[in-house]
C-alpha cells in the first residue's frame, strides 16, 4: 500500500533530510587537531572512541572515552538521539540490513561520567528505535518496524506499548520533546482513508492528542513541511505544515497553541524561550548561491519582525539552544557559530577552531552543550561520528 522510504543512520533531529550512512556530510578539517579554551576533541578518523571535555573550577580536562566498549565493527554505527536531564542518549545500529535496526541503547551522564547500557536487543527482529530518552527513571521509545509492507511507528514506555500507527516515511515518526517536564511527540499518520498530523502528550499510562489536522487520503493536501528538530530542553515546539494550499506555522509552549498562516517556506525553525526564529533559504533563477531571510516571531505573534543577519553563514545547518536569546548553528564548510538576537538583528559570531562539518547540538544542562559532527564515510562505507563538549563563555 505504501512506498517505504528507508533511511540510513541519520539523526531523528534531522529526520526530514533522509540521508543514509553512505551519503553523510564531508568534514574538510578531519585531520587537523584543534583546541581552544572552550573546545576539546579527539580527531581520530579510524576509531569510534572520542574524548569529551568538562569544566572544573574554570579549567578544562579530558575524561574517559565513553564509547570505548563499543566494538569497532564496520557494520555498527553510533546514532545520537537526545540530551536530557544531564544525560546524552545514543544507540548503536546494525547497518548491514533493512531499517538499520537497533542493537543497544546507551546513556552517558555528564555529571557522574557514567556510561550505562540501558537496553539490548536482537537486530534480527528488524526494530529501529527512532528516538528515545529516560525520564523519571522510565524508558520512552519511538520504534519503527515493517509489517505487511507498511511502516509502523509505536511508542513504548518500559517496553509497554502505548501508541501505534502507520506512517508513510521515517520523517513522520515521533521525535520526543520535553516542555515543563511533560513529554510530547509529533506524528504524521496514514490510515486507509485519511492522513493526519497529531501532536501527542505522552505519559507512562498512555497518550492524549492535544492538536490534530486531518485530510482525505486521496487529496494529499496535508503535509509536514518542517518538523521539530531541536527537541531537548526546549521552551516551545514549533513546526510548519501545508494545509491544502496554505502554509501554517504552529507554536506550542506547553499551555497555548497558536497557528499562523504564512508564506515563509522554513529552512530552519529555532524555538527559543521568548519566541521563534525562522530562516527562509532561497536562490534566484540561474543563481547557484543561497540567500537567507530571518524572521523573529516574538512570543509567537502572527506578524514577525524581519531581522538583519550579520556575518551569517550562507546555508545554516543544525542548531541547538544556548539560552533565552542565542543558539548554536553550523554553517557546514564555514564552521560553527553562536547566533544572538539583539533588537532587530541576528548577530553571528564564529567559534574559532571548531572543524567545519554538519553538526547536531545537544543541551545536557545549563552549563554543558554536546556538539556532534558526522565524519566522511570510510572505505567500509560507514559514517563515523565525532563528539565534543562546548562550554559557552
C-alpha positions in Angstrom: 0.0 0.0 0.0 2.8 2.4 0.9 6.1 3.2 -0.7 8.6 2.9 2.1 11.4 5.4 2.2 14.2 3.8 4.3 16.7 6.0 6.0 20.3 5.2 6.9 22.0 6.2 10.2 20.5 9.7 10.2 19.6 11.7 13.3 15.9 12.0 14.3 16.7 15.7 14.9 17.2 15.9 11.2 14.7 13.3 10.2 13.4 15.3 7.2 16.7 15.1 5.5 16.6 11.3 4.8 20.3 10.6 4.4 22.0 7.2 4.5 25.4 6.3 6.0 26.8 6.4 2.5 25.6 9.9 2.0 26.9 11.7 5.0 28.4 15.2 5.1 32.0 15.9 4.5 34.3 17.4 7.1 37.1 19.2 5.4 39.3 19.5 8.6 39.2 15.9 9.8 43.0 15.5 10.1 43.7 18.7 11.9 43.7 18.8 15.8 42.1 21.9 17.2 41.7 23.2 20.7 40.6 26.4 22.2 39.8 27.4 25.8 36.2 26.3 25.1 36.6 23.2 23.0 38.5 19.9 23.0 38.1 16.9 20.9 39.7 13.7 19.6 40.1 14.0 15.8 40.9 10.4 15.2 39.4 9.1 11.9 39.8 5.3 12.5 38.1 4.8 15.8 34.7 5.3 17.3 36.1 6.3 20.7 36.0 10.0 21.4 37.2 12.3 24.1 34.9 14.8 25.9 35.9 17.8 27.9 34.3 19.1 31.1 34.8 22.2 33.1 36.1 22.1 36.6 36.9 25.3 38.5 37.5 27.2 35.3 39.8 24.6 33.8 39.1 22.0 31.2 40.2 18.4 31.3 39.7 15.2 29.4 37.5 12.4 30.8 37.3 8.7 29.9 36.2 7.8 26.4 32.6 7.0 26.6 32.4 4.7 23.6 35.4 2.5 24.3 33.2 -0.5 25.0 31.5 -0.3 21.6 33.0 -2.8 19.0 34.9 -1.1 16.1 32.7 -3.1 13.6 32.2 -1.8 10.1 28.5 -2.9 10.3 27.9 -1.0 13.6 27.3 2.7 13.6 26.6 5.1 16.5 23.4 7.1 16.3 22.9 10.1 18.6 19.4 10.7 19.8 18.8 13.2 22.6 20.2 15.1 25.5 18.1 15.5 28.6 18.5 15.8 32.4 22.3 15.8 32.4 22.4 12.7 30.1 23.3 12.1 26.5 21.4 9.2 24.9 22.6 7.4 21.9 22.3 3.9 20.3 24.2 1.5 18.1 22.7 0.4 14.8 23.3 -2.7 12.6 23.9 -1.0 9.2 24.0 -4.3 7.3 20.3 -4.7 6.7 16.8 -3.3 6.5 15.9 -0.3 8.6 19.3 -0.3 10.2 17.8 -2.0 13.3 18.8 -1.0 16.8 21.4 -3.1 18.7 22.0 -1.3 22.1 20.7 1.9 23.8 23.1 3.9 26.0 23.0 6.8 28.3 26.1 8.9 29.4 25.8 11.2 32.5 27.8 14.3 32.1 28.0 14.9 35.9 29.0 11.4 37.1 30.8 10.5 33.8 29.0 7.2 34.0 28.1 5.2 30.8 25.1 3.0 31.2 23.8 0.3 28.9 20.1 0.9 29.0 18.8 -1.8 26.7 19.9 -4.5 24.3 18.0 -6.3 21.6 18.4 -8.7 18.7 18.8 -6.7 15.4 17.3 -9.6 13.5 13.9 -8.5 14.8 14.2 -5.5 12.5 13.1 -2.9 15.0 14.6 0.6 14.8 14.4 2.9 17.8 13.8 6.2 16.1 14.1 8.3 19.3 14.3 7.6 23.0 15.1 9.1 26.4 14.8 8.2 30.1 12.5 10.5 32.0 11.7 10.0 35.7 13.5 6.6 35.5 11.2 5.4 32.8 12.4 4.5 29.3 10.4 6.0 26.5 11.0 4.8 22.9 9.6 5.7 19.5 10.1 2.5 17.5 9.7 1.8 13.8 9.2 -1.6 12.1 7.8 -3.0 8.8 4.7 -5.1 8.8 2.9 -6.2 5.6 4.7 -3.6 3.6 3.6 -0.9 6.0 5.8 1.3 8.2 4.6 1.1 11.8 5.5 3.7 14.4 5.0 2.7 18.0 5.6 4.4 21.4 6.7 2.3 24.3 7.2 3.1 28.0 9.4 0.5 29.8 8.5 -2.0 27.0 4.8 -1.4 27.4 3.1 -0.3 24.1 1.0 2.9 24.5 0.6 4.1 20.9 0.7 2.6 17.4 0.1 4.0 13.9 1.1 3.6 10.2 3.4 6.3 8.7 4.4 6.9 5.1 8.1 7.6 5.8 10.5 7.8 8.7 10.3 11.5 8.7 6.8 11.2 10.0 7.8 9.1 13.1 7.6 10.5 16.6 10.5 12.5 17.9 10.2 13.4 21.6 10.1 16.9 23.1 10.1 17.8 26.8 8.4 21.0 27.9 7.8 21.8 31.6 8.5 18.1 32.4 5.8 16.9 30.0 6.6 14.6 27.1 5.3 15.4 23.6 5.6 13.9 20.1 4.5 15.0 16.6 3.5 12.2 14.3 2.4 12.1 10.6 -0.2 9.3 10.4 -1.6 7.4 7.4 -4.7 5.4 7.6 -6.8 3.6 5.0 -8.9 6.7 4.0 -7.2 9.7 5.6 -3.9 11.1 6.7 -3.3 13.4 9.7 -0.8 15.3 11.8 -1.1 14.9 15.5 0.7 16.5 18.5 0.6 14.0 21.3 1.2 14.3 25.1 2.7 11.1 26.3 2.7 9.6 29.8 3.7 6.3 31.2 -0.1 5.4 31.2 -0.9 6.4 27.6 -1.2 9.4 25.4 -3.6 12.3 24.7 -4.0 14.1 21.3 -3.8 17.8 22.0 -3.8 19.0 18.4 -4.8 17.3 15.1 -5.3 18.1 11.4 -6.9 15.5 9.2 -7.5 15.2 5.4 -8.8 12.6 3.0 -6.0 10.3 1.8 -6.6 11.0 -1.9 -6.2 14.8 -1.6 -2.6 14.6 -0.4 -3.1 18.2 0.8 -1.8 17.8 4.4 1.9 17.6 4.7 4.5 18.3 7.4 7.0 20.7 5.8 9.4 21.2 8.7 9.3 19.3 11.9 10.7 20.0 15.3 14.5 19.3 15.2 15.7 20.7 18.5 13.8 18.6 20.9 15.7 18.7 24.3 15.2 21.3 27.0 13.0 23.5 24.8 10.5 26.1 25.9 8.2 25.5 22.9 7.5 23.2 20.0 7.4 24.8 16.5 6.7 23.2 13.1 5.3 24.1 9.7 2.7 22.2 7.7 0.8 22.6 4.4 -3.0 22.7 4.8 -4.5 22.5 1.3 -2.7 25.4 -0.4 -1.9 27.4 2.8 1.3 27.0 4.8 1.0 27.4 8.6 3.4 27.7 11.4 2.4 26.1 14.7 3.8 27.3 18.1 3.1 25.5 21.3 4.6 26.5 24.7 3.0 23.7 26.8 0.0 25.9 27.6 -1.2 27.8 24.5 -1.1 26.6 20.9 -1.1 29.1 18.0 -1.4 28.6 14.3 -0.1 31.3 12.0 -0.7 31.4 8.2 2.5 32.3 6.4 4.1 32.5 3.0 7.5 31.6 4.6 8.9 28.2 3.5 11.1 27.5 6.5 14.6 26.1 6.1 15.2 26.4 9.8 12.9 26.8 12.8 14.6 27.6 16.1 12.3 27.7 19.1 13.7 29.9 22.0 12.3 30.9 25.3 10.6 34.1 24.2 9.9 33.4 20.6 10.9 31.5 17.4 13.5 32.3 14.8 12.5 31.2 11.2 15.1 31.1 8.4 14.0 31.1 4.8 16.5 30.0 2.2 16.2 30.7 -1.5 18.2 31.4 -4.6 17.2 33.4 -7.7 16.7 31.6 -11.0 20.1 31.0 -12.5 21.9 31.9 -9.3 23.6 28.9 -7.6 24.3 30.8 -4.4 21.8 30.8 -1.5 20.4 33.8 0.2 18.6 33.8 3.5 16.0 35.9 5.3 15.5 35.7 9.1 12.2 36.3 10.9 11.6 36.7 14.6 8.2 35.6 15.9 8.4 37.2 19.4 6.1 35.4 21.8 4.8 33.6 18.7 3.0 36.7 17.3 1.3 36.5 13.9 3.3 39.4 12.5 7.0 38.6 12.5 9.9 41.0 12.5 12.4 40.7 9.7 15.9 40.7 11.2 19.1 41.8 9.6 21.6 38.9 9.8 25.2 39.9 10.4 28.0 37.5 9.4 25.5 34.7 8.9 26.6 31.5 7.1 25.3 31.1 3.6 23.4 27.9 4.4 22.9 27.3 8.1 22.5 23.7 9.2 22.0 22.0 12.6 21.3 24.1 15.7 20.8 24.0 19.4 19.6 26.4 22.0 22.1 28.0 24.3 20.0 30.4 26.3 17.0 32.7 26.0 18.1 34.7 23.0 21.0 32.8 21.5 21.7 29.5 19.9 24.5 27.5 18.2 24.3 26.9 14.5 26.5 25.1 12.0 27.4 26.6 8.7 28.8 23.4 7.0 32.1 24.4 5.5 32.0 27.7 7.2 32.2 26.3 10.7 30.2 26.7 13.9 28.6 29.9 15.0 26.8 31.4 18.0 23.8 33.4 16.9 22.4 36.1 19.2 19.3 38.2 18.9 19.8 41.9 19.7 16.9 44.2 19.0 16.2 43.8 15.3 19.4 42.0 14.4 20.7 38.4 14.5 24.4 38.6 15.0 26.5 35.5 14.2 29.9 35.0 15.8 32.1 32.2 14.6 33.5 29.9 17.3 37.2 29.6 16.3 39.0 26.4 15.5 35.9 24.1 15.6 36.2 21.9 12.4 33.7 22.5 9.6 31.0 19.9 9.0 27.4 19.0 9.5 26.6 19.3 13.3 23.9 18.4 15.7 23.8 20.1 19.1 22.6 18.6 22.3 21.9 20.5 25.5 22.5 18.4 28.6 22.1 21.1 31.3 22.5 24.8 31.6 26.3 24.6 31.5 27.0 21.8 29.1 26.5 21.6 25.4 27.4 18.5 23.4 28.4 19.1 19.7 28.3 16.3 17.2 29.6 16.2 13.7 29.3 13.4 11.1 32.6 12.5 9.5 33.2 11.3 5.9 32.3 7.8 5.0 35.4 5.5 5.3 36.4 2.7 3.0 33.9 0.3 4.6 31.0 2.6 3.8 30.4 3.5 7.5 30.0 7.1 8.6 32.0 8.0 11.8 30.8 10.5 14.3 32.8 12.9 16.5 31.6 14.1 19.8 32.9 17.2 21.7 31.9 19.3 24.6 31.4 23.0 24.3 31.2 25.4 27.2 29.7 28.8 26.5 31.8 31.7 28.0 
